[in-house]
Amino acid sequence: MRADAERISSALLDLDAHAGSRLLKGARLTGETWRRWDEAQRRAATLWKLFDAYSRVLDQASALRGESSRPDADALLILSGMLTGPSVDLPDGEVPLDQRSLLGPDRRRVSLDEAVRLMSDAYEEAAAVVVAADNAWTALLLPLDEVEDGWRDAARVAHELDGVRHPELDRIGRELTALGRTVRTDPLSLVTGSGSEAKADTSRLEVLRAALDRVRVELADAVAARDGHTALVDRLTAAIDGVAEAERAAWTSRETVLTKIDSPGLPDPVEPSAGLRDRLAALATLCAESRWRELAVRSAELDRAVATALDRVQADHALSSGLLDRRSELRGRLQAYQAKAGRLGLAEEAGLSVLHDRARDLLWTAPCDLRAATAAVAEYQRAIRACESETGTRG
């Protein structure tokens, strides 16, 4: 029992010195954490009182046993009663309900073993609160500090950029302040699950971190736009010049197709470079007024618009060029089939000559009907294969 008492004393001292206990004692607690810590403190105070009563009984038993090397029957009876019977005075308020009466408790003592059980229950309840709070703070405080530091840095950058409040950053700041207050004063309200499954819910903090990261990227873009706006405008100017050049090439190809290809089905031409130059000119106003955040947004939008316009113009050019390439490919195929007919000795075959001349007229007449020409070349090809099969010759 002396060894048990030493272990109990050590456990109580460890609980009192635990980092979670120190944090709870020093914090201004609210809500769920205040309620549970208040109850845990009452449990701990009662636990110490009960331990003192337990220790006194052990001390008394040791003193009685030490009076004689061979205790008489009366001493042994008293000693046995102290060690196994109800000998530990319960602190006020700790008498179990089933042992009370309307006028008060029937007895206010428990055995040493019962005292250990009561102390164990109280210790587990108090320790559970301390450990849960410590785990919650461990999971939340450092990440919270990191996000708060990041927010302060972002706020400083935003102010340096243009001195105008950033609505999204303000919103994040308000929510971060509210969450920080909860983390520091009521961490247990953020714990989900129980027992070994209990863990701090960091989802709100992660949402704020993600939102802050987006704002910081936006601010970094604004800083880059401020520090490199001359190069930015030059780059966009060159890109728009590239779109204009592609437009001219596409327009030339389109005009050629309209002359040489019948019913090409080309889409209506677009000339986006003029609108892009207007948007580029508007950026100069943002630079002059030091509206760097807006410059970053508008320049990024213009960047995307330039890329989209270039893709569209190049696609139109490719469509026009493809029609001309198709005509050239059909001409080459017709000449190859004519050569094959010559190798087969079919060059003077009347039916083949008619098919060849029809296909050639379609392909070398402007504007060229590509659909009809494609069909004519295919018919000429089939006719050559048919003759090849009939004669058994191979070109």
Buried (B, 14 or more C-beta within 10 A) or exposed (E): BEEBBEEBEEBBEEBBEBEBBEBBEEBEBBEBBBBBBEEBBEBBEBBBBBBEBBBEBBEBBEEBBEEEEEBEEEBEEBBEEBBEEBBBBBBEEBBEEEEEEEEEBEEBBBBBEBBBEBBEEBBEBBBBBBBBBBBBBBBBBEBBEEBBEBBEEBBEBBEEBBEEEBEBBEEBBEBBEEBBEBBBBBBBBBBEEEEEEBBBBBEBBEEBBEBBEEBBEBBEBBBBBBEEBEEBBEBBEEBBEBBBEBBEBBBEBBEBBBEBBBEBEBEEEEBBBEEBBEBBEEBEEBBEEBBBBBBBBBBEEBBEBBEEBBEBBBEBBEBBBBBBEBBEEBBEBBEEBBEBBEEBEBBEBEEBBEBBEBBBEBBEEEEBBBEBBBBBBBEBBEBBEEBBEEEEEEB
